[in-house]
Each structure stands twice: as C-alpha cells, then as structure tokens.
C-alpha cells in the first residue's frame, strides 16, 4: 500500500492563516481595509514571534483538536474513552498548537482559571515524562500558536458570515476576542499586542 507523509506545518502556512484576519476581520471591524504599513508591520511582528519559538517541541498536530471533535466513549477504558474525529488536516508542528486549540476552545467558554489548571496539568505530565521538556519555551509556543489560531479563526468566522451567509459564527467573536486579549499578555507577544490595540481599537 501507499505511505502518506504528513506535511510540516510551515511558517508560510502560519502566515497565510493569520492573514485571514487582515483580509476579513479588519474590514469587518473597522469598515476599511488594513493600511499597507499596518500589513507590513503585521507580517514583521508575526515573523518575530515565530522566530521566538524556533526549536520548540514538535509532533503530530491535529489542528482541530477542540470540543466539537472529541467524543466521550464511556464503555471504554483509560484514554480510549476519548474518541477523535476531523483530523484529516493533521500536520507536524508545535505540540503547543493543539493544547492551545483545546484550552482556548472557539465554541465553548473556558475560564482563565480552568485554562491555567489544565495548562499546568499538561506541563506537569510532560515534565515528568520528558527530561528535555522546556516549560519556558513551551509557554511561549502556547501563546504564539494560541494567538495565531485565534487570529485565523476570527478571520474565518467573519468570512463564514459575510461570504457564506452563516452569521451565527459571529456569536463566537466576543469569546475569541477575550481569548486573544488573554494570550497577548505573554511577553513574547508584547509588540503584537500593541499592533492589535492600535489596529483594532
């Protein structure tokens, strides 16, 4: 049989996804296209953020690892109780991406307290099982990948509403904005935080 090679989650893909925010969310929120200078700065600051997490741990990333794609299977034992669907877009990328996808769930409110508790549980487990695990770098990757995903999703939700006639997705926007404010508190994103405040206020 044929062997399928899972592709890398490239920096180019991260940029392309984040740019959905420029294409769809900025005009939606401000009534005008992003200025060329703001676009250029956006690209530069994201490159800077991606540079900051070079060398972070990587592995299989499902990309849509969140509540709608998790199925509870009570008749099974252990981790087999958790069923997964919608992983056809899996790639090789930062471990932190799926953690952020789950703990900053686009469709379900996750309180900051619960997010922190689950984050620390994950970090503790990784620390106990992987002597090379770098919590500081993982925390930075979690913030960067979380912000990148939220940025992408905000663009996608506006696109679904405006292009595809599905305005119901806009109901999730306040949650996404709150999550974005949360992850932008990480020092690795301090300059991007200023960009969002200046461009989207």
Buried (B, 14 or more C-beta within 10 A) or exposed (E): EEEEEEEEBEEEBBBEBBBBBBBBBBBBBEEEEBEEEBBEBBEEBBEBBBEBBEEBBBEEBBBBBBEEBBEEEEEEEEEEEEEEEBEEEBBBBBBBBBBBBBBBBBEEEBEEEEBEEBBEEBBEEBEEEEEEBBEEBBBBBBBBBBBBBBBBBBBBBBBBBBEEEEEEBBEBBEBBBEBBEBBBEBEBBEEBBEBBEEBBE
